[in-house]
Amino acid sequence: MFLWVHHAESLLLRPCPQKGGVRRPPMQLSGLVSSGLGRAHVFMAQPHYQEQFRTLLGKTAWPGTLNVAVDGHDLVEYIALRKKSGIDTLDASSEDRLAAGNVDVESFEAHRIRGFLRDGVSFGGATAYIAEFKTNEGNIPCALLIPDLTRHIDVVEIIAGACLRELFNLEDGATVHIELK
């Protein structure tokens, strides 16, 4: 049996004395709360998406996302998730793309959020990863959402059953943590 251990900027496989198999520890992403374009609510409120979020989260999602800006090793791990989701990462530096190729993300289940067409308007799909949102004020189940079409590579979008800004009294620049299991 093996255990994934963080070492420098990579993960190493180590023997693990627990029951069979290979286990990677949860992925920890940390970043700063940042304001978005203010358009997520248009998409998040759509019944087609909300039905899928209910299945994913066990409840409907707050009609908006919380944007978390990441950099350094957190950005590299996020790029690895984007690559697993089939999202282009060409805007990232070649160094970050190369490092992301060495991050093991296989144990994190990608949940497909299907897009749809309504009244001639296309609403794109996304990939979601189950996670837990953590602050000094408390934790809440959430999902990390990677839209198929997005303008930024260094901003993680988080959805949850509550407005995270209000629930945890978050302002831009607040440090938060997301743990993928």
C-alpha positions, 0 to 999 in steps of 0.5 A, spaced: 500 500 500 502 507 498 500 514 500 501 520 496 506 525 500 507 532 498 514 533 497 517 540 494 512 541 488 510 534 487 507 528 490 511 522 491 508 515 492 510 512 499 508 505 502 502 506 507 500 501 512 493 502 512 488 497 508 490 495 500 490 500 495 494 507 493 491 513 496 492 520 494 491 525 500 486 530 499 488 536 494 488 543 498 487 549 494 488 556 497 487 563 494 484 569 495 477 571 494 476 576 488 470 579 484 468 576 478 464 579 472 457 579 476 454 574 470 454 567 474 447 568 476 444 568 469 447 561 468 447 558 475 439 560 476 437 556 470 433 550 472 437 545 467 443 546 471 440 547 478 437 540 477 444 537 476 447 541 482 442 538 486 444 531 484 451 533 486 451 537 492 444 534 495 441 541 494 440 546 489 446 551 489 446 558 490 445 562 484 452 565 483 459 563 484 465 565 489 471 566 485 478 564 488 484 567 485 490 562 485 497 562 484 504 558 485 503 551 487 495 552 487 495 554 480 499 548 478 494 543 481 488 547 478 491 547 471 492 539 472 484 539 474 483 543 468 487 539 463 483 533 466 476 536 465 479 537 457 479 545 458 485 548 454 490 551 458 495 554 453 494 561 457 498 558 462 506 559 462 509 553 459 513 552 466 506 551 470 503 547 464 509 542 465 508 542 472 501 540 472 502 534 468 506 531 474 500 532 479 496 526 480 488 528 479 486 521 477 483 519 484 478 526 484 472 524 480 470 529 475 462 530 474 459 532 468 455 538 468 451 538 461 450 544 457 443 546 453 440 550 448 434 554 450 430 559 446 436 559 441 441 561 446 447 556 448 448 555 455 455 551 456 457 545 460 462 544 465 466 539 470 465 539 477 469 536 483 466 535 490 470 539 495 469 542 502 470 550 502 474 552 509 475 558 512 477 560 519 469 561 520 467 554 518 466 549 513 461 547 508 460 542 502 461 545 495 464 543 488 469 546 484 466 548 477 470 549 471 466 551 465 467 549 458 468 556 456 471 561 461 476 567 460 481 566 466 485 560 468 487 562 475 480 563 478 477 557 481 469 558 481 466 555 487 458 553 488 455 551 494 448 551 497 449 558 500 452 564 498 459 563 501 460 571 501 454 572 506 455 566 510 462 567 512 462 574 511 468 574 506 471 580 502 475 581 496 482 579 498 480 574 504 484 567 504 480 561 503 481 554 502 478 548 498 479 541 499 478 536 494 477 529 496 
